[in-house]
Amino acid sequence: MTSPVDTVEAFLARLGEPGGFVTAVREWFTPATVYENIGMSKTTGVEEAAAFAEQFVTGSGAVAIRVENRAVAMVGNTVLTERIDHVVDAAGNTTMSIPLMGIFVVDHGKIVEWRDYFDTAPLRG
């Protein structure tokens, strides 16, 4: 059986593949998954999250998000991550690096909650 940490690590690894943000959302989210970038956006379900992912990719020019996990901890089915998410463009250049803390709640191999906490000021322009 896959642990919640295994699920989250597989999800984050998929973000690093071309088109991975949308693909990962479609694979690991449920119709009730709540995904929130605290202070910036909140979605419920696969379709809203996929639409947000598409908008982020289009707006940022991101082809992939390479995740650098600094620390991972698990309590029950909740996984905490300290990460740096590196936004990568089509040329393979890192266009933005976002230090953050994330919380994932996993149920039966699916992500049912995902909250990221980070400084949103650089993203607001």
N, CA, C and O atoms as a MOPAC input file, in Angstrom:
PM7 MOZYME 1SCF
protein

 N      0.83600 1    -1.18800 1     0.00000 1
 C      0.00000 1     0.00000 1     0.00000 1
 C      0.88500 1     1.25600 1     0.00000 1
 O      1.88600 1     1.31600 1     0.71300 1
 N      0.51600 1     2.22100 1    -0.77900 1
 C      1.25700 1     3.47300 1    -0.89000 1
 C      0.97700 1     4.36100 1     0.31700 1
 O     -0.17700 1     4.54100 1     0.70600 1
 N      2.02700 1     4.91400 1     0.90600 1
 C      1.85200 1     5.82000 1     2.04400 1
 C      1.46100 1     7.20600 1     1.54300 1
 O      1.66700 1     7.51900 1     0.37000 1
 N      0.89700 1     8.04200 1     2.41800 1
 C      0.60800 1     9.42000 1     2.02400 1
 C      1.85100 1    10.16900 1     1.52300 1
 O      1.75300 1    10.96700 1     0.59100 1
 N      3.01500 1     9.92200 1     2.13200 1
 C      4.24700 1    10.57900 1     1.66900 1
 C      4.57100 1    10.12700 1     0.25300 1
 O      4.95000 1    10.94900 1    -0.58100 1
 N      4.42800 1     8.82900 1    -0.03800 1
 C      4.68500 1     8.32700 1    -1.39000 1
 C      3.76900 1     9.00900 1    -2.40400 1
 O      4.20900 1     9.37900 1    -3.49200 1
 N      2.50200 1     9.17200 1    -2.04800 1
 C      1.54100 1     9.82700 1    -2.93700 1
 C      1.96000 1    11.26100 1    -3.21800 1
 O      1.99300 1    11.68600 1    -4.37300 1
 N      2.28000 1    12.00600 1    -2.17000 1
 C      2.66400 1    13.41000 1    -2.32700 1
 C      3.96200 1    13.52400 1    -3.12600 1
 O      4.07300 1    14.38200 1    -4.00200 1
 N      4.93300 1    12.67900 1    -2.83800 1
 C      6.19700 1    12.75300 1    -3.57200 1
 C      6.00900 1    12.41500 1    -5.04900 1
 O      6.65000 1    13.02500 1    -5.90500 1
 N      5.14500 1    11.45800 1    -5.35700 1
 C      4.86600 1    11.12500 1    -6.76700 1
 C      4.15800 1    12.29400 1    -7.45200 1
 O      4.46900 1    12.62700 1    -8.59500 1
 N      3.21300 1    12.91000 1    -6.75600 1
 C      2.49400 1    14.07100 1    -7.28500 1
 C      3.47300 1    15.20700 1    -7.59000 1
 O      3.44600 1    15.78200 1    -8.67800 1
 N      4.33800 1    15.52600 1    -6.62300 1
 C      5.29000 1    16.62700 1    -6.80200 1
 C      6.29400 1    16.31700 1    -7.90500 1
 O      6.69600 1    17.21600 1    -8.64400 1
 N      6.69900 1    15.07000 1    -8.02200 1
 C      7.62000 1    14.69000 1    -9.09700 1
 C      6.97400 1    14.90500 1   -10.45800 1
 O      7.64300 1    15.33500 1   -11.39800 1
 N      5.68900 1    14.61100 1   -10.57500 1
 C      4.97700 1    14.79600 1   -11.84600 1
 C      4.96400 1    16.25700 1   -12.26100 1
 O      4.97800 1    16.55600 1   -13.45500 1
 N      4.93700 1    17.18300 1   -11.29200 1
 C      4.94500 1    18.60800 1   -11.62600 1
 C      6.17900 1    18.98800 1   -12.43300 1
 O      6.14600 1    19.94700 1   -13.20400 1
 N      7.26600 1    18.24500 1   -12.26000 1
 C      8.51500 1    18.53500 1   -12.95400 1
 C      8.55400 1    18.07300 1   -14.39500 1
 O      9.51000 1    18.36400 1   -15.11400 1
 N      7.53000 1    17.35700 1   -14.82700 1
 C      7.46800 1    16.89500 1   -16.21900 1
 C      6.75400 1    17.94400 1   -17.07000 1
 O      5.90800 1    18.67400 1   -16.55500 1
 N      7.07700 1    18.03200 1   -18.36000 1
 C      6.35000 1    18.97100 1   -19.23300 1
 C      4.83800 1    18.69700 1   -19.16400 1
 O      4.39100 1    17.56400 1   -19.34300 1
 N      4.07700 1    19.74400 1   -18.90400 1
 C      2.62200 1    19.60600 1   -18.77700 1
 C      2.19200 1    18.90400 1   -17.50700 1
 O      1.02800 1    18.52900 1   -17.36800 1
 N      3.11300 1    18.72300 1   -16.58300 1
 C      2.85400 1    17.92500 1   -15.39800 1
 C      1.87600 1    18.49600 1   -14.40400 1
 O      1.22200 1    17.73600 1   -13.69000 1
 N      1.75100 1    19.81200 1   -14.32900 1
 C      0.84000 1    20.41100 1   -13.34800 1
 C     -0.58800 1    19.93900 1   -13.61000 1
 O     -1.25300 1    19.44000 1   -12.70200 1
 N     -1.05200 1    20.09200 1   -14.81800 1
 C     -2.42200 1    19.68800 1   -15.15600 1
 C     -2.57900 1    18.17000 1   -15.04000 1
 O     -3.57300 1    17.68300 1   -14.50300 1
 N     -1.59800 1    17.43500 1   -15.54500 1
 C     -1.64900 1    15.97300 1   -15.49600 1
 C     -1.71600 1    15.47200 1   -14.06100 1
 O     -2.49900 1    14.57500 1   -13.75200 1
 N     -0.90300 1    16.04500 1   -13.18600 1
 C     -0.88100 1    15.63000 1   -11.78100 1
 C     -2.22100 1    15.90300 1   -11.10300 1
 O     -2.73300 1    15.05900 1   -10.36900 1
 N     -2.78000 1    17.07400 1   -11.34900 1
 C     -4.08700 1    17.41200 1   -10.78300 1
 C     -5.12800 1    16.38300 1   -11.22600 1
 O     -5.90300 1    15.88800 1   -10.40700 1
 N     -5.14300 1    16.06800 1   -12.49700 1
 C     -6.13400 1    15.11500 1   -13.02000 1
 C     -5.92300 1    13.70100 1   -12.45400 1
 O     -6.88500 1    12.95100 1   -12.28900 1
 N     -4.68200 1    13.34300 1   -12.15900 1
 C     -4.41000 1    11.99900 1   -11.65500 1
 C     -4.65800 1    11.85400 1   -10.15600 1
 O     -5.18000 1    10.82900 1    -9.71800 1
 N     -4.29500 1    12.85800 1    -9.36400 1
 C     -4.31500 1    12.68600 1    -7.91200 1
 C     -5.39800 1    13.47300 1    -7.17700 1
 O     -5.53500 1    13.31500 1    -5.96400 1
 N     -6.16600 1    14.30700 1    -7.85900 1
 C     -7.24500 1    15.03500 1    -7.18700 1
 C     -8.56500 1    14.27400 1    -7.31100 1
 O     -8.72900 1    13.41800 1    -8.18100 1
 N     -9.49600 1    14.60400 1    -6.42600 1
 C    -10.84700 1    14.04000 1    -6.46300 1
 C    -11.82100 1    15.16400 1    -6.81900 1
 O    -11.42800 1    16.33000 1    -6.84600 1
 N    -13.08200 1    14.83100 1    -7.09300 1
 C    -14.06400 1    15.88000 1    -7.35500 1
 C    -14.27800 1    16.83800 1    -6.17700 1
 O    -14.84100 1    17.91800 1    -6.35300 1
 N    -13.83200 1    16.44800 1    -4.98500 1
 C    -14.01500 1    17.29600 1    -3.80100 1
 C    -12.71000 1    17.89700 1    -3.27900 1
 O    -12.72900 1    18.58200 1    -2.25500 1
 N    -11.58600 1    17.66500 1    -3.94300 1
 C    -10.29500 1    18.17000 1    -3.46500 1
 C    -10.30400 1    19.69600 1    -3.37700 1
 O    -10.70700 1    20.38700 1    -4.31200 1
 N     -9.85600 1    20.19300 1    -2.24700 1
 C     -9.70600 1    21.63300 1    -2.05200 1
 C     -8.22000 1    21.96200 1    -2.17400 1
 O     -7.39500 1    21.43600 1    -1.42700 1
 N     -7.88700 1    22.84400 1    -3.13200 1
 C     -6.50600 1    23.27900 1    -3.37700 1
 C     -6.46700 1    24.77800 1    -3.15600 1
 O     -7.20000 1    25.53000 1    -3.79800 1
 N     -5.60100 1    25.21300 1    -2.23600 1
 C     -5.56200 1    26.63500 1    -1.89700 1
 C     -4.13400 1    27.14200 1    -1.80700 1
 O     -3.29200 1    26.55800 1    -1.12400 1
 N     -3.87500 1    28.24000 1    -2.50700 1
 C     -2.67200 1    29.03300 1    -2.31900 1
 C     -3.11600 1    30.16400 1    -1.39500 1
 O     -3.75700 1    31.12000 1    -1.83100 1
 N     -2.77000 1    30.04500 1    -0.12800 1
 C     -3.28700 1    30.95100 1     0.89200 1
 C     -3.02300 1    32.40300 1     0.49200 1
 O     -1.89700 1    32.78300 1     0.17000 1
 N     -4.09000 1    33.20100 1     0.52200 1
 C     -3.99800 1    34.61300 1     0.18200 1
 C     -4.06400 1    34.91000 1    -1.30600 1
 O     -3.96800 1    36.06700 1    -1.71500 1
 N     -4.22900 1    33.85000 1    -2.13400 1
 C     -4.18800 1    34.07300 1    -3.57400 1
 C     -5.32800 1    33.38600 1    -4.32600 1
 O     -6.03100 1    34.03200 1    -5.10300 1
 N     -5.51700 1    32.08700 1    -4.10400 1
 C     -6.52200 1    31.35700 1    -4.88200 1
 C     -7.01400 1    30.14400 1    -4.11700 1
 O     -6.33300 1    29.63200 1    -3.22800 1
 N     -8.21100 1    29.69000 1    -4.47500 1
 C     -8.77500 1    28.48800 1    -3.87200 1
 C     -9.66100 1    27.81300 1    -4.91600 1
 O    -10.49000 1    28.46300 1    -5.55300 1
 N     -9.47600 1    26.50300 1    -5.08600 1
 C    -10.29900 1    25.74400 1    -6.01700 1
 C    -10.89000 1    24.53800 1    -5.29400 1
 O    -10.38200 1    24.09200 1    -4.26400 1
 N    -11.97600 1    24.02600 1    -5.86300 1
 C    -12.57800 1    22.78900 1    -5.36800 1
 C    -12.80000 1    21.87700 1    -6.55500 1
 O    -13.44700 1    22.25100 1    -7.53300 1
 N    -12.25300 1    20.66800 1    -6.45700 1
 C    -12.45600 1    19.67600 1    -7.50200 1
 C    -11.40100 1    19.71400 1    -8.58900 1
 O    -10.59800 1    20.64200 1    -8.69200 1
 N    -11.43700 1    18.66400 1    -9.39400 1
 C    -10.44300 1    18.48000 1   -10.45600 1
 C    -10.52700 1    19.58700 1   -11.50300 1
 O     -9.50400 1    20.16200 1   -11.87300 1
 N    -11.72000 1    19.88900 1   -11.97900 1
 C    -11.85300 1    20.83900 1   -13.09500 1
 C    -11.42800 1    22.25300 1   -12.71700 1
 O    -10.74300 1    22.91900 1   -13.49200 1
 N    -11.82500 1    22.71800 1   -11.53400 1
 C    -11.39800 1    24.05700 1   -11.10800 1
 C     -9.88400 1    24.11200 1   -10.94000 1
 O     -9.24400 1    25.07800 1   -11.35500 1
 N     -9.30900 1    23.07200 1   -10.32800 1
 C     -7.85500 1    23.04500 1   -10.12400 1
 C     -7.11700 1    22.95400 1   -11.45500 1
 O     -6.09000 1    23.60800 1   -11.63600 1
 N     -7.62500 1    22.15300 1   -12.38500 1
 C     -6.98300 1    22.03300 1   -13.70500 1
 C     -7.05600 1    23.36800 1   -14.44500 1
 O     -6.10000 1    23.75400 1   -15.11900 1
 N     -8.18000 1    24.07500 1   -14.32700 1
 C     -8.30900 1    25.38600 1   -14.96600 1
 C     -7.30800 1    26.37200 1   -14.35100 1
 O     -6.68700 1    27.15700 1   -15.06800 1
 N     -7.15300 1    26.33000 1   -13.02900 1
 C     -6.15900 1    27.18700 1   -12.38000 1
 C     -4.76000 1    26.84200 1   -12.88000 1
 O     -3.97100 1    27.73500 1   -13.19200 1
 N     -4.45200 1    25.55000 1   -12.95800 1
 C     -3.13200 1    25.10100 1   -13.42500 1
 C     -2.86800 1    25.59000 1   -14.84100 1
 O     -1.77600 1    26.07500 1   -15.13800 1
 N     -3.86100 1    25.46700 1   -15.71500 1
 C     -3.71800 1    25.94100 1   -17.10100 1
 C     -3.45600 1    27.44600 1   -17.12700 1
 O     -2.59800 1    27.92100 1   -17.87000 1
 N     -4.19700 1    28.18500 1   -16.31600 1
 C     -4.03400 1    29.64200 1   -16.25800 1
 C     -2.63500 1    29.99800 1   -15.74600 1
 O     -1.99500 1    30.91000 1   -16.26800 1
 N     -2.16400 1    29.28100 1   -14.72900 1
 C     -0.82400 1    29.52900 1   -14.20300 1
 C      0.23400 1    29.25100 1   -15.26600 1
 O      1.15100 1    30.04900 1   -15.45900 1
 N      0.10700 1    28.12500 1   -15.94900 1
 C      1.06500 1    27.74300 1   -16.98500 1
 C      1.09400 1    28.78000 1   -18.09600 1
 O      2.16600 1    29.20500 1   -18.52600 1
 N     -0.07100 1    29.18400 1   -18.55700 1
 C     -0.16400 1    30.17300 1   -19.62500 1
 C      0.39300 1    31.52200 1   -19.18400 1
 O      1.16500 1    32.14600 1   -19.91200 1
 N      0.00400 1    31.96900 1   -18.00100 1
 C      0.41700 1    33.28100 1   -17.50600 1
 C      1.89500 1    33.37500 1   -17.16800 1
 O      2.50200 1    34.43600 1   -17.31000 1
 N      2.47200 1    32.27400 1   -16.72200 1
 C      3.87600 1    32.30400 1   -16.28500 1
 C      4.85100 1    31.78700 1   -17.34100 1
 O      6.06400 1    31.95000 1   -17.20900 1
 N      4.31400 1    31.16400 1   -18.38500 1
 C      5.18300 1    30.55500 1   -19.38600 1
 C      5.82800 1    29.26900 1   -18.89200 1
 O      6.81000 1    28.79700 1   -19.46500 1
 N      5.27100 1    28.70600 1   -17.82200 1
 C      5.83800 1    27.49900 1   -17.21800 1
 C      5.58400 1    26.27400 1   -18.08000 1
 O      4.47500 1    26.06300 1   -18.57200 1
 N      6.61100 1    25.47800 1   -18.25300 1
 C      6.47100 1    24.17900 1   -18.89000 1
 C      6.42100 1    23.11200 1   -17.80100 1
 O      5.76000 1    22.08300 1   -17.94900 1
 N      7.13200 1    23.37700 1   -16.70200 1
 C      7.18900 1    22.43200 1   -15.59600 1
 C      7.48700 1    23.18700 1   -14.30600 1
 O      7.90800 1    24.34400 1   -14.32400 1
 N      7.26300 1    22.51200 1   -13.19900 1
 C      7.61300 1    23.04600 1   -11.88700 1
 C      8.50100 1    22.00700 1   -11.21700 1
 O      8.03300 1    20.95200 1   -10.78800 1
 N      9.77300 1    22.31800 1   -11.13700 1
 C     10.72200 1    21.40000 1   -10.50400 1
 C     10.69400 1    21.66500 1    -9.00400 1
 O     10.98200 1    22.77100 1    -8.54500 1
 N     10.34200 1    20.62700 1    -8.25500 1
 C     10.17200 1    20.76400 1    -6.81700 1
 C     11.42600 1    20.28500 1    -6.09500 1
 O     11.89700 1    19.16600 1    -6.30100 1
 N     11.94500 1    21.14900 1    -5.25400 1
 C     13.07400 1    20.81900 1    -4.39700 1
 C     12.52900 1    20.64600 1    -2.98100 1
 O     12.25100 1    21.62800 1    -2.29200 1
 N     12.37900 1    19.40100 1    -2.55400 1
 C     11.88000 1    19.12600 1    -1.20900 1
 C     12.99900 1    19.33500 1    -0.20300 1
 O     14.06000 1    18.72000 1    -0.30600 1
 N     12.76100 1    20.20100 1     0.76500 1
 C     13.74900 1    20.45800 1     1.81200 1
 C     13.48000 1    19.58300 1     3.02600 1
 O     14.41100 1    19.11800 1     3.68300 1
 N     12.19600 1    19.35800 1     3.32500 1
 C     11.81200 1    18.52900 1     4.47200 1
 C     10.40700 1    18.00600 1     4.23900 1
 O      9.57100 1    18.68000 1     3.63600 1
 N     10.15300 1    16.78800 1     4.72600 1
 C      8.83500 1    16.16900 1     4.62600 1
 C      8.53700 1    15.51400 1     5.96400 1
 O      9.38900 1    14.83600 1     6.53800 1
 N      7.32200 1    15.72100 1     6.45700 1
 C      6.88800 1    15.08100 1     7.69700 1
 C      5.45800 1    14.58000 1     7.51100 1
 O      4.68400 1    15.14700 1     6.74000 1
 N      5.12300 1    13.51400 1     8.22700 1
 C      3.77400 1    12.95700 1     8.10800 1
 C      3.19800 1    12.72600 1     9.49900 1
 O      3.87500 1    12.21400 1    10.39100 1
 N      1.94900 1    13.11000 1     9.66700 1
 C      1.18100 1    12.81600 1    10.86400 1
 C     -0.13900 1    12.23600 1    10.38100 1
 O     -0.94600 1    12.94800 1     9.78400 1
 N     -0.36600 1    10.96400 1    10.63000 1
 C     -1.56700 1    10.30900 1    10.11800 1
 C     -1.56400 1    10.35300 1     8.59800 1
 O     -0.62100 1     9.88300 1     7.96100 1
 N     -2.61000 1    10.91300 1     8.02000 1
 C     -2.69300 1    11.01600 1     6.55600 1
 C     -2.37800 1    12.42900 1     6.05700 1
 O     -2.68800 1    12.78000 1     4.91900 1
 N     -1.75900 1    13.23400 1     6.92600 1
 C     -1.37600 1    14.60300 1     6.58000 1
 C      0.13600 1    14.66200 1     6.36000 1
 O      0.91900 1    14.19500 1     7.18800 1
 N      0.52800 1    15.24800 1     5.22100 1
 C      1.93500 1    15.36500 1     4.85600 1
 C      2.29400 1    16.84600 1     4.80200 1
 O      1.62500 1    17.63700 1     4.13700 1
 N      3.35300 1    17.20500 1     5.50600 1
 C      3.84500 1    18.57900 1     5.51600 1
 C      5.12600 1    18.63000 1     4.69300 1
 O      5.99000 1    17.76300 1     4.82300 1
 N      5.24400 1    19.64000 1     3.85300 1
 C      6.43800 1    19.78900 1     3.03100 1
 C      6.99900 1    21.19400 1     3.16300 1
 O      6.25900 1    22.17700 1     3.17500 1
 N      8.32700 1    21.27100 1     3.26100 1
 C      9.02600 1    22.53400 1     3.07300 1
 C      9.71300 1    22.37800 1     1.73500 1
 O     10.51900 1    21.46500 1     1.55200 1
 N      9.39900 1    23.27200 1     0.78200 1
 C      9.87400 1    23.10100 1    -0.58800 1
 C     10.33000 1    24.42500 1    -1.17400 1
 O     10.05400 1    25.50600 1    -0.65500 1
 N     11.04300 1    24.28200 1    -2.28400 1
 C     11.24100 1    25.40500 1    -3.18900 1
 C     10.72700 1    24.92100 1    -4.53200 1
 O     11.24100 1    23.95200 1    -5.09000 1
 N      9.71500 1    25.59600 1    -5.04600 1
 C      9.15700 1    25.25600 1    -6.34900 1
 C      9.81800 1    26.14900 1    -7.39500 1
 O      9.70100 1    27.37300 1    -7.35100 1
 N     10.51000 1    25.51400 1    -8.33300 1
 C     11.21600 1    26.23600 1    -9.38300 1
 C     10.37400 1    26.16100 1   -10.66300 1
 O     10.15100 1    25.07700 1   -11.20100 1
 N      9.91400 1    27.30400 1   -11.13900 1
 C      9.12100 1    27.38700 1   -12.35900 1
 C     10.09200 1    27.39500 1   -13.53900 1
 O     10.99700 1    28.22700 1   -13.60400 1
 N      9.89400 1    26.45600 1   -14.47300 1
 C     10.81700 1    26.26000 1   -15.58500 1
 C     10.11300 1    26.56700 1   -16.90600 1
 O      8.99200 1    26.11000 1   -17.13300 1
 N     10.76800 1    27.34100 1   -17.78100 1
 C     10.17900 1    27.68900 1   -19.07700 1
 C     10.58100 1    26.67900 1   -20.15400 1
 O     11.29200 1    25.71300 1   -19.87400 1
 N     10.12500 1    26.90600 1   -21.37700 1
 C     10.35700 1    25.97200 1   -22.48900 1
 C     11.84000 1    25.80400 1   -22.81800 1
 O     12.23900 1    24.76200 1   -23.33700 1
 N     12.65200 1    26.80400 1   -22.52600 1
 C     14.08600 1    26.72500 1   -22.79300 1
 C     14.84000 1    26.01700 1   -21.66700 1
 O     16.05300 1    25.82300 1   -21.74600 1
 N     14.10200 1    25.63400 1   -20.61400 1
 C     14.73500 1    24.96200 1   -19.48200 1
 C     15.27200 1    25.89400 1   -18.42600 1
 O     15.95000 1    25.46600 1   -17.49300 1
 N     14.96300 1    27.19000 1   -18.57500 1
 C     15.41800 1    28.19100 1   -17.60700 1
 C     14.46000 1    28.28800 1   -16.43000 1
 O     13.24400 1    28.20200 1   -16.60100 1
 N     15.00700 1    28.46600 1   -15.24800 1
 C     14.18200 1    28.72400 1   -14.06500 1
 C     13.80300 1    30.19800 1   -14.08900 1
 O     14.66900 1    31.07200 1   -14.03800 1
 N     12.50500 1    30.46700 1   -14.16700 1
 C     12.03400 1    31.85100 1   -14.24500 1
 C     11.60700 1    32.40600 1   -12.89300 1
 O     11.49400 1    33.61900 1   -12.71400 1
 N     11.37200 1    31.50200 1   -11.94300 1
 C     10.91700 1    31.92600 1   -10.63100 1
 C     11.16100 1    30.76900 1    -9.66800 1
 O     10.95600 1    29.60800 1   -10.02400 1
 N     11.59800 1    31.08100 1    -8.45400 1
 C     11.73800 1    30.07500 1    -7.40200 1
 C     10.93500 1    30.54300 1    -6.20600 1
 O     11.11300 1    31.66400 1    -5.72900 1
 N     10.04900 1    29.68300 1    -5.72100 1
 C      9.12300 1    30.06200 1    -4.66200 1
 C      9.35600 1    29.17400 1    -3.43800 1
 O      9.01700 1    27.99100 1    -3.46800 1
 N      9.93800 1    29.72900 1    -2.35000 1
 C     10.05300 1    28.96300 1    -1.11000 1
 C      8.67200 1    28.89600 1    -0.45100 1
 O      7.96500 1    29.90100 1    -0.38000 1
 N      8.29300 1    27.70800 1     0.03000 1
 C      6.96200 1    27.57800 1     0.61500 1
 C      6.84600 1    26.40100 1     1.54700 1
 O      7.70600 1    25.52100 1     1.59000 1
 N      5.76400 1    26.40400 1     2.29100 1
 C      5.35900 1    25.27400 1     3.12500 1
 C      4.02800 1    24.77900 1     2.57000 1
 O      3.14800 1    25.57200 1     2.23500 1
 N      3.89600 1    23.46800 1     2.47700 1
 C      2.66900 1    22.88800 1     1.95100 1
 C      2.10600 1    21.84400 1     2.88700 1
 O      2.83700 1    21.17600 1     3.61900 1
 N      0.78900 1    21.71500 1     2.85000 1
 C      0.07900 1    20.70200 1     3.62700 1
 C     -0.79700 1    19.92900 1     2.66300 1
 O     -1.59300 1    20.50900 1     1.92400 1
 N     -0.64500 1    18.61800 1     2.67900 1
 C     -1.44300 1    17.72300 1     1.85100 1
 C     -2.17200 1    16.74400 1     2.75800 1
 O     -1.58200 1    16.19400 1     3.68800 1
 N     -3.44700 1    16.52900 1     2.48900 1
 C     -4.19600 1    15.47400 1     3.16500 1
 C     -4.51400 1    14.42900 1     2.10400 1
 O     -5.07000 1    14.74500 1     1.05200 1
 N     -4.15500 1    13.18300 1     2.39300 1
 C     -4.28200 1    12.09700 1     1.43100 1
 C     -5.28000 1    11.06700 1     1.95300 1
 O     -5.25200 1    10.69900 1     3.12700 1
 N     -6.15600 1    10.61000 1     1.07000 1
 C     -7.13100 1     9.57900 1     1.41600 1
 C     -7.16600 1     8.55100 1     0.29000 1
 O     -7.49300 1     8.88500 1    -0.84900 1
 N     -6.83300 1     7.31800 1     0.60200 1
 C     -6.83700 1     6.23000 1    -0.37700 1
 C     -6.03700 1     6.57400 1    -1.64000 1
 O     -6.49000 1     6.32200 1    -2.75700 1
 N     -4.85300 1     7.14700 1    -1.45200 1
 C     -3.97000 1     7.43600 1    -2.58000 1
 C     -4.32700 1     8.66700 1    -3.38800 1
 O     -3.71200 1     8.92300 1    -4.42300 1
 N     -5.31100 1     9.43600 1    -2.93700 1
 C     -5.71300 1    10.67300 1    -3.61500 1
 C     -5.50200 1    11.86600 1    -2.68500 1
 O     -5.63900 1    11.75100 1    -1.46700 1
 N     -5.17300 1    12.99400 1    -3.26800 1
 C     -5.00700 1    14.22200 1    -2.49000 1
 C     -6.38500 1    14.86900 1    -2.35000 1
 O     -7.02600 1    15.21400 1    -3.34300 1
 N     -6.82600 1    15.02800 1    -1.10600 1
 C     -8.14900 1    15.61100 1    -0.86600 1
 C     -8.06300 1    17.05700 1    -0.37400 1
 O     -9.04200 1    17.80100 1    -0.42700 1
 N     -6.87500 1    17.44400 1     0.10600 1
 C     -6.62400 1    18.83800 1     0.47100 1
 C     -5.17300 1    19.15500 1     0.14200 1
 O     -4.28300 1    18.33100 1     0.35100 1
 N     -4.94200 1    20.37400 1    -0.38100 1
 C     -3.58200 1    20.85800 1    -0.61400 1
 C     -3.59100 1    22.35100 1    -0.35300 1
 O     -4.29800 1    23.10700 1    -1.02000 1
 N     -2.79600 1    22.76800 1     0.62800 1
 C     -2.65200 1    24.19000 1     0.93200 1
 C     -1.17500 1    24.54500 1     0.89100 1
 O     -0.35000 1    23.85300 1     1.48800 1
 N     -0.84100 1    25.61600 1     0.19100 1
 C      0.52900 1    26.12500 1     0.17300 1
 C      0.54300 1    27.51000 1     0.81400 1
 O     -0.33500 1    28.33700 1     0.56900 1
 N      1.55200 1    27.73700 1     1.63300 1
 C      1.75400 1    29.01000 1     2.32300 1
 C      3.07500 1    29.59600 1     1.84800 1
 O      4.12700 1    28.97400 1     2.00000 1
 N      3.02000 1    30.80000 1     1.27000 1
 C      4.21700 1    31.45400 1     0.77300 1
 C      3.95800 1    32.94100 1     0.63800 1
 O      2.81400 1    33.38900 1     0.70800 1
 N      5.01400 1    33.69900 1     0.44700 1
 C      4.90000 1    35.14300 1     0.24200 1
 C      4.34800 1    35.38500 1    -1.16000 1
 O      5.02600 1    35.10900 1    -2.15000 1
 N      3.12900 1    35.89600 1    -1.24800 1
 C      2.48300 1    36.10900 1    -2.54700 1
 C      2.84900 1    37.45000 1    -3.18600 1
 O      2.50700 1    37.67900 1    -4.34700 1
 N      3.52400 1    38.33000 1    -2.47300 1
 C      3.82200 1    39.67300 1    -3.00700 1
 C      4.55300 1    39.63600 1    -4.33700 1
 O      4.18200 1    40.39600 1    -5.23100 1
 N      5.58700 1    38.78700 1    -4.52900 1
 C      6.27200 1    38.78300 1    -5.82500 1
 C      5.37100 1    38.33800 1    -6.99200 1
 O      5.63100 1    38.69600 1    -8.14100 1
 N      4.34100 1    37.58000 1    -6.71000 1
 C      3.44500 1    37.09400 1    -7.77400 1
 C      2.36700 1    38.10100 1    -8.14900 1
 O      1.76000 1    38.00400 1    -9.21600 1
 N      2.13400 1    39.06100 1    -7.27300 1
 C      1.09700 1    40.05600 1    -7.53500 1
 C      1.58300 1    41.22900 1    -8.37500 1
 O      0.79500 1    42.08000 1    -8.78700 1
 N      2.89900 1    41.26500 1    -8.62600 1
 C      3.46800 1    42.30900 1    -9.49100 1
 C      3.49600 1    43.60200 1    -8.84500 1
 O      3.94500 1    44.58100 1    -9.44200 1

